[in-house]
Amino acid sequence: MVLFSVTEGEDKPLKYPTIFNTADLTLVTKIDLAEAVEFDRDLAYRNIRQVRPGLPILDTSARRGQGLEAWLETLEERRKAASERVSEVPA
């Protein structure tokens, strides 16, 4: 997972493509500040998709609780999947 704060600018994926290429999810953080910092969400999403087509993106705001339920569900799904993989490994 890569954390992408709206305060870092829409071009972060273009500056750091390796981190986006190795991630399974982009978590856009501080989305509640987007308007205040003139964050262009559409441009940011285009840049993410340019670097890594199909990478899931989730907007979050800890302050407002936006996207946190989906984020926690994603973590739980991944925890269960990892646990199942571990239990399948022969002893």
N, CA, C and O atoms as a GROMACS GRO file, in nm:
protein
  364
    1MET      N    1   0.084  -0.116   0.000
    1MET     CA    2   0.000   0.000   0.000
    1MET      C    3   0.089   0.124   0.000
    1MET      O    4   0.194   0.128   0.065
    2VAL      N    5   0.044   0.223  -0.075
    2VAL     CA    6   0.114   0.350  -0.074
    2VAL      C    7   0.019   0.457  -0.020
    2VAL      O    8  -0.097   0.464  -0.061
    3LEU      N    9   0.070   0.538   0.071
    3LEU     CA   10  -0.006   0.651   0.123
    3LEU      C   11   0.024   0.771   0.035
    3LEU      O   12   0.140   0.799   0.004
    4PHE      N   13  -0.080   0.841  -0.003
    4PHE     CA   14  -0.068   0.956  -0.093
    4PHE      C   15  -0.151   1.069  -0.033
    4PHE      O   16  -0.273   1.072  -0.050
    5SER      N   17  -0.085   1.161   0.036
    5SER     CA   18  -0.154   1.273   0.098
    5SER      C   19  -0.184   1.379  -0.007
    5SER      O   20  -0.101   1.407  -0.093
    6VAL      N   21  -0.302   1.437   0.001
    6VAL     CA   22  -0.338   1.542  -0.095
    6VAL      C   23  -0.242   1.660  -0.085
    6VAL      O   24  -0.229   1.736  -0.181
    7THR      N   25  -0.176   1.676   0.028
    7THR     CA   26  -0.082   1.787   0.045
    7THR      C   27   0.049   1.766  -0.031
    7THR      O   28   0.130   1.858  -0.041
    8GLU      N   29   0.070   1.645  -0.085
    8GLU     CA   30   0.194   1.615  -0.158
    8GLU      C   31   0.185   1.651  -0.306
    8GLU      O   32   0.287   1.654  -0.375
    9GLY      N   33   0.065   1.679  -0.355
    9GLY     CA   34   0.049   1.718  -0.494
    9GLY      C   35   0.015   1.602  -0.585
    9GLY      O   36   0.048   1.487  -0.558
   10GLU      N   37  -0.053   1.636  -0.692
   10GLU     CA   38  -0.105   1.537  -0.787
   10GLU      C   39   0.004   1.462  -0.861
   10GLU      O   40  -0.020   1.353  -0.914
   11ASP      N   41   0.125   1.518  -0.865
   11ASP     CA   42   0.233   1.458  -0.943
   11ASP      C   43   0.315   1.354  -0.866
   11ASP      O   44   0.413   1.303  -0.920
   12LYS      N   45   0.279   1.322  -0.742
   12LYS     CA   46   0.355   1.224  -0.664
   12LYS      C   47   0.372   1.092  -0.739
   12LYS      O   48   0.482   1.037  -0.738
   13PRO      N   49   0.268   1.038  -0.804
   13PRO     CA   50   0.288   0.911  -0.876
   13PRO      C   51   0.393   0.922  -0.987
   13PRO      O   52   0.464   0.826  -1.016
   14LEU      N   53   0.401   1.038  -1.049
   14LEU     CA   54   0.498   1.057  -1.157
   14LEU      C   55   0.640   1.074  -1.102
   14LEU      O   56   0.737   1.036  -1.168
   15LYS      N   57   0.653   1.130  -0.983
   15LYS     CA   58   0.783   1.148  -0.920
   15LYS      C   59   0.837   1.018  -0.860
   15LYS      O   60   0.958   0.995  -0.858
   16TYR      N   61   0.746   0.935  -0.809
   16TYR     CA   62   0.785   0.813  -0.738
   16TYR      C   63   0.712   0.691  -0.795
   16TYR      O   64   0.639   0.624  -0.722
   17PRO      N   65   0.730   0.662  -0.922
   17PRO     CA   66   0.654   0.552  -0.984
   17PRO      C   67   0.681   0.415  -0.923
   17PRO      O   68   0.593   0.329  -0.921
   18THR      N   69   0.802   0.394  -0.872
   18THR     CA   70   0.836   0.263  -0.818
   18THR      C   71   0.747   0.225  -0.701
   18THR      O   72   0.703   0.110  -0.692
   19ILE      N   73   0.720   0.318  -0.614
   19ILE     CA   74   0.637   0.285  -0.498
   19ILE      C   75   0.494   0.252  -0.540
   19ILE      O   76   0.430   0.166  -0.480
   20PHE      N   77   0.444   0.318  -0.644
   20PHE     CA   78   0.310   0.288  -0.692
   20PHE      C   79   0.309   0.154  -0.767
   20PHE      O   80   0.210   0.081  -0.762
   21ASN      N   81   0.417   0.123  -0.835
   21ASN     CA   82   0.425  -0.003  -0.909
   21ASN      C   83   0.440  -0.125  -0.818
   21ASN      O   84   0.411  -0.237  -0.861
   22THR      N   85   0.484  -0.105  -0.697
   22THR     CA   86   0.500  -0.216  -0.604
   22THR      C   87   0.386  -0.226  -0.504
   22THR      O   88   0.383  -0.319  -0.422
   23ALA      N   89   0.293  -0.133  -0.508
   23ALA     CA   90   0.181  -0.132  -0.413
   23ALA      C   91   0.062  -0.211  -0.466
   23ALA      O   92   0.048  -0.231  -0.587
   24ASP      N   93  -0.022  -0.256  -0.375
   24ASP     CA   94  -0.146  -0.324  -0.410
   24ASP      C   95  -0.267  -0.232  -0.396
   24ASP      O   96  -0.378  -0.266  -0.437
   25LEU      N   97  -0.243  -0.113  -0.338
   25LEU     CA   98  -0.352  -0.018  -0.311
   25LEU      C   99  -0.292   0.119  -0.290
   25LEU      O  100  -0.185   0.133  -0.231
   26THR      N  101  -0.363   0.221  -0.338
   26THR     CA  102  -0.326   0.359  -0.306
   26THR      C  103  -0.430   0.412  -0.208
   26THR      O  104  -0.550   0.408  -0.235
   27LEU      N  105  -0.382   0.462  -0.096
   27LEU     CA  106  -0.468   0.524   0.003
   27LEU      C  107  -0.445   0.674  -0.004
   27LEU      O  108  -0.342   0.723   0.042
   28VAL      N  109  -0.540   0.747  -0.063
   28VAL     CA  110  -0.531   0.893  -0.070
   28VAL      C  111  -0.579   0.946   0.065
   28VAL      O  112  -0.694   0.928   0.103
   29THR      N  113  -0.488   1.012   0.136
   29THR     CA  114  -0.518   1.058   0.271
   29THR      C  115  -0.546   1.209   0.274
   29THR      O  116  -0.511   1.283   0.183
   30LYS      N  117  -0.608   1.249   0.383
   30LYS     CA  118  -0.639   1.391   0.408
   30LYS      C  119  -0.729   1.449   0.299
   30LYS      O  120  -0.717   1.566   0.263
   31ILE      N  121  -0.820   1.366   0.247
   31ILE     CA  122  -0.906   1.411   0.138
   31ILE      C  123  -0.993   1.530   0.180
   31ILE      O  124  -1.040   1.606   0.096
   32ASP      N  125  -1.013   1.546   0.310
   32ASP     CA  126  -1.089   1.661   0.360
   32ASP      C  127  -1.017   1.794   0.335
   32ASP      O  128  -1.079   1.900   0.339
   33LEU      N  129  -0.888   1.789   0.309
   33LEU     CA  130  -0.810   1.910   0.280
   33LEU      C  131  -0.797   1.939   0.131
   33LEU      O  132  -0.735   2.038   0.093
   34ALA      N  133  -0.854   1.856   0.048
   34ALA     CA  134  -0.834   1.866  -0.097
   34ALA      C  135  -0.868   2.005  -0.151
   34ALA      O  136  -0.791   2.063  -0.228
   35GLU      N  137  -0.981   2.056  -0.112
   35GLU     CA  138  -1.021   2.188  -0.164
   35GLU      C  139  -0.928   2.298  -0.114
   35GLU      O  140  -0.891   2.387  -0.191
   36ALA      N  141  -0.889   2.292   0.011
   36ALA     CA  142  -0.804   2.395   0.069
   36ALA      C  143  -0.666   2.401   0.003
   36ALA      O  144  -0.607   2.508  -0.008
   37VAL      N  145  -0.616   2.286  -0.041
   37VAL     CA  146  -0.483   2.284  -0.104
   37VAL      C  147  -0.493   2.277  -0.256
   37VAL      O  148  -0.394   2.255  -0.325
   38GLU      N  149  -0.615   2.295  -0.308
   38GLU     CA  150  -0.642   2.295  -0.452
   38GLU      C  151  -0.593   2.166  -0.518
   38GLU      O  152  -0.533   2.167  -0.625
   39PHE      N  153  -0.621   2.055  -0.451
   39PHE     CA  154  -0.585   1.923  -0.500
   39PHE      C  155  -0.681   1.883  -0.612
   39PHE      O  156  -0.802   1.885  -0.592
   40ASP      N  157  -0.626   1.848  -0.726
   40ASP     CA  158  -0.706   1.805  -0.841
   40ASP      C  159  -0.715   1.652  -0.839
   40ASP      O  160  -0.626   1.583  -0.888
   41ARG      N  161  -0.823   1.601  -0.781
   41ARG     CA  162  -0.841   1.458  -0.763
   41ARG      C  163  -0.838   1.384  -0.896
   41ARG      O  164  -0.775   1.278  -0.907
   42ASP      N  165  -0.905   1.438  -0.997
   42ASP     CA  166  -0.908   1.371  -1.128
   42ASP      C  167  -0.768   1.358  -1.187
   42ASP      O  168  -0.732   1.254  -1.242
   43LEU      N  169  -0.689   1.464  -1.177
   43LEU     CA  170  -0.552   1.460  -1.228
   43LEU      C  171  -0.468   1.359  -1.149
   43LEU      O  172  -0.390   1.284  -1.207
   44ALA      N  173  -0.484   1.357  -1.019
   44ALA     CA  174  -0.409   1.262  -0.936
   44ALA      C  175  -0.443   1.119  -0.976
   44ALA      O  176  -0.354   1.035  -0.990
   45TYR      N  177  -0.572   1.091  -0.994
   45TYR     CA  178  -0.614   0.957  -1.034
   45TYR      C  179  -0.558   0.921  -1.172
   45TYR      O  180  -0.515   0.808  -1.194
   46ARG      N  181  -0.559   1.017  -1.264
   46ARG     CA  182  -0.501   0.991  -1.397
   46ARG      C  183  -0.353   0.957  -1.386
   46ARG      O  184  -0.304   0.866  -1.452
   47ASN      N  185  -0.283   1.031  -1.301
   47ASN     CA  186  -0.140   1.005  -1.283
   47ASN      C  187  -0.115   0.868  -1.221
   47ASN      O  188  -0.021   0.798  -1.261
   48ILE      N  189  -0.196   0.829  -1.126
   48ILE     CA  190  -0.183   0.696  -1.066
   48ILE      C  191  -0.206   0.590  -1.173
   48ILE      O  192  -0.128   0.496  -1.186
   49ARG      N  193  -0.312   0.607  -1.251
   49ARG     CA  194  -0.346   0.509  -1.354
   49ARG      C  195  -0.244   0.506  -1.467
   49ARG      O  196  -0.223   0.402  -1.531
   50GLN      N  197  -0.179   0.620  -1.492
   50GLN     CA  198  -0.074   0.623  -1.593
   50GLN      C  199   0.044   0.537  -1.548
   50GLN      O  200   0.103   0.464  -1.627
   51VAL      N  201   0.078   0.548  -1.422
   51VAL     CA  202   0.191   0.474  -1.366
   51VAL      C  203   0.155   0.328  -1.342
   51VAL      O  204   0.236   0.238  -1.369
   52ARG      N  205   0.034   0.303  -1.292
   52ARG     CA  206  -0.006   0.166  -1.256
   52ARG      C  207  -0.154   0.146  -1.288
   52ARG      O  208  -0.239   0.161  -1.199
   53PRO      N  209  -0.186   0.114  -1.412
   53PRO     CA  210  -0.326   0.090  -1.449
   53PRO      C  211  -0.389  -0.018  -1.361
   53PRO      O  212  -0.329  -0.122  -1.335
   54GLY      N  213  -0.511   0.008  -1.317
   54GLY     CA  214  -0.585  -0.090  -1.239
   54GLY      C  215  -0.557  -0.090  -1.089
   54GLY      O  216  -0.621  -0.164  -1.015
   55LEU      N  217  -0.462  -0.009  -1.044
   55LEU     CA  218  -0.432  -0.004  -0.902
   55LEU      C  219  -0.552   0.053  -0.826
   55LEU      O  220  -0.596   0.164  -0.856
   56PRO      N  221  -0.606  -0.021  -0.730
   56PRO     CA  222  -0.719   0.031  -0.653
   56PRO      C  223  -0.681   0.158  -0.577
   56PRO      O  224  -0.569   0.171  -0.527
   57ILE      N  225  -0.775   0.252  -0.569
   57ILE     CA  226  -0.754   0.380  -0.502
   57ILE      C  227  -0.868   0.401  -0.403
   57ILE      O  228  -0.984   0.380  -0.435
   58LEU      N  229  -0.831   0.442  -0.283
   58LEU     CA  230  -0.931   0.466  -0.180
   58LEU      C  231  -0.906   0.603  -0.118
   58LEU      O  232  -0.797   0.628  -0.065
   59ASP      N  233  -1.005   0.692  -0.123
   59ASP     CA  234  -0.995   0.823  -0.059
   59ASP      C  235  -1.030   0.809   0.088
   59ASP      O  236  -1.128   0.744   0.123
   60THR      N  237  -0.948   0.873   0.174
   60THR     CA  238  -0.973   0.865   0.318
   60THR      C  239  -0.955   1.000   0.386
   60THR      O  240  -0.881   1.087   0.339
   61SER      N  241  -1.024   1.013   0.496
   61SER     CA  242  -1.008   1.128   0.584
   61SER      C  243  -1.024   1.077   0.727
   61SER      O  244  -1.135   1.042   0.768
   62ALA      N  245  -0.916   1.073   0.801
   62ALA     CA  246  -0.924   1.031   0.941
   62ALA      C  247  -1.007   1.131   1.021
   62ALA      O  248  -1.077   1.093   1.115
   63ARG      N  249  -0.997   1.256   0.984
   63ARG     CA  250  -1.071   1.362   1.056
   63ARG      C  251  -1.222   1.342   1.045
   63ARG      O  252  -1.294   1.357   1.143
   64ARG      N  253  -1.268   1.308   0.927
   64ARG     CA  254  -1.412   1.292   0.903
   64ARG      C  255  -1.457   1.146   0.904
   64ARG      O  256  -1.577   1.117   0.902
   65GLY      N  257  -1.362   1.056   0.905
   65GLY     CA  258  -1.395   0.914   0.903
   65GLY      C  259  -1.425   0.861   0.763
   65GLY      O  260  -1.462   0.744   0.748
   66GLN      N  261  -1.410   0.943   0.663
   66GLN     CA  262  -1.440   0.903   0.525
   66GLN      C  263  -1.345   0.794   0.479
   66GLN      O  264  -1.223   0.807   0.491
   67GLY      N  265  -1.401   0.687   0.425
   67GLY     CA  266  -1.322   0.580   0.368
   67GLY      C  267  -1.259   0.485   0.468
   67GLY      O  268  -1.199   0.385   0.428
   68LEU      N  269  -1.271   0.514   0.596
   68LEU     CA  270  -1.204   0.430   0.696
   68LEU      C  271  -1.268   0.292   0.708
   68LEU      O  272  -1.198   0.193   0.728
   69GLU      N  273  -1.400   0.285   0.695
   69GLU     CA  274  -1.465   0.154   0.701
   69GLU      C  275  -1.418   0.066   0.586
   69GLU      O  276  -1.388  -0.052   0.606
   70ALA      N  277  -1.412   0.122   0.466
   70ALA     CA  278  -1.364   0.045   0.351
   70ALA      C  279  -1.219   0.005   0.370
   70ALA      O  280  -1.180  -0.106   0.333
   71TRP      N  281  -1.139   0.094   0.426
   71TRP     CA  282  -0.998   0.065   0.450
   71TRP      C  283  -0.984  -0.050   0.550
   71TRP      O  284  -0.904  -0.142   0.529
   72LEU      N  285  -1.061  -0.046   0.659
   72LEU     CA  286  -1.056  -0.153   0.759
   72LEU      C  287  -1.105  -0.286   0.701
   72LEU      O  288  -1.049  -0.391   0.732
   73GLU      N  289  -1.207  -0.282   0.617
   73GLU     CA  290  -1.255  -0.403   0.551
   73GLU      C  291  -1.146  -0.462   0.461
   73GLU      O  292  -1.127  -0.584   0.458
   74THR      N  293  -1.075  -0.377   0.390
   74THR     CA  294  -0.966  -0.422   0.304
   74THR      C  295  -0.856  -0.488   0.387
   74THR      O  296  -0.805  -0.594   0.350
   75LEU      N  297  -0.820  -0.425   0.498
   75LEU     CA  298  -0.719  -0.484   0.586
   75LEU      C  299  -0.762  -0.620   0.638
   75LEU      O  300  -0.683  -0.714   0.642
   76GLU      N  301  -0.888  -0.631   0.679
   76GLU     CA  302  -0.939  -0.757   0.732
   76GLU      C  303  -0.938  -0.866   0.625
   76GLU      O  304  -0.901  -0.980   0.653
   77GLU      N  305  -0.979  -0.831   0.503
   77GLU     CA  306  -0.976  -0.928   0.393
   77GLU      C  307  -0.834  -0.978   0.368
   77GLU      O  308  -0.813  -1.097   0.347
   78ARG      N  309  -0.740  -0.888   0.370
   78ARG     CA  310  -0.600  -0.924   0.344
   78ARG      C  311  -0.542  -1.006   0.459
   78ARG      O  312  -0.463  -1.097   0.437
   79ARG      N  313  -0.582  -0.973   0.582
   79ARG     CA  314  -0.537  -1.050   0.697
   79ARG      C  315  -0.587  -1.194   0.688
   79ARG      O  316  -0.512  -1.289   0.712
   80LYS      N  317  -0.715  -1.210   0.653
   80LYS     CA  318  -0.773  -1.343   0.639
   80LYS      C  319  -0.703  -1.422   0.528
   80LYS      O  320  -0.672  -1.540   0.546
   81ALA      N  321  -0.680  -1.357   0.415
   81ALA     CA  322  -0.614  -1.424   0.302
   81ALA      C  323  -0.472  -1.467   0.341
   81ALA      O  324  -0.429  -1.577   0.306
   82ALA      N  325  -0.400  -1.382   0.413
   82ALA     CA  326  -0.264  -1.417   0.455
   82ALA      C  327  -0.267  -1.532   0.555
   82ALA      O  328  -0.182  -1.621   0.550
   83SER      N  329  -0.364  -1.529   0.644
   83SER     CA  330  -0.378  -1.636   0.743
   83SER      C  331  -0.408  -1.770   0.675
   83SER      O  332  -0.354  -1.873   0.715
   84GLU      N  333  -0.493  -1.767   0.574
   84GLU     CA  334  -0.525  -1.889   0.499
   84GLU      C  335  -0.403  -1.943   0.426
   84GLU      O  336  -0.382  -2.064   0.421
   85ARG      N  337  -0.322  -1.853   0.369
   85ARG     CA  338  -0.200  -1.897   0.300
   85ARG      C  339  -0.103  -1.964   0.397
   85ARG      O  340  -0.040  -2.064   0.364
   86VAL      N  341  -0.091  -1.908   0.516
   86VAL     CA  342  -0.001  -1.964   0.616
   86VAL      C  343  -0.050  -2.103   0.660
   86VAL      O  344   0.031  -2.194   0.677
   87SER      N  345  -0.180  -2.119   0.676
   87SER     CA  346  -0.232  -2.248   0.721
   87SER      C  347  -0.222  -2.355   0.612
   87SER      O  348  -0.230  -2.474   0.643
   88GLU      N  349  -0.205  -2.315   0.487
   88GLU     CA  350  -0.194  -2.411   0.377
   88GLU      C  351  -0.052  -2.462   0.357
   88GLU      O  352  -0.031  -2.559   0.286
   89VAL      N  353   0.045  -2.397   0.419
   89VAL     CA  354   0.185  -2.436   0.404
   89VAL      C  355   0.207  -2.567   0.479
   89VAL      O  356   0.177  -2.576   0.598
   90PRO      N  357   0.261  -2.668   0.410
   90PRO     CA  358   0.285  -2.797   0.477
   90PRO      C  359   0.388  -2.783   0.588
   90PRO      O  360   0.484  -2.707   0.577
   91ALA      N  361   0.367  -2.858   0.693
   91ALA     CA  362   0.458  -2.854   0.809
   91ALA      C  363   0.582  -2.936   0.784
   91ALA      O  364   0.669  -2.944   0.871
   0.00000   0.00000   0.00000
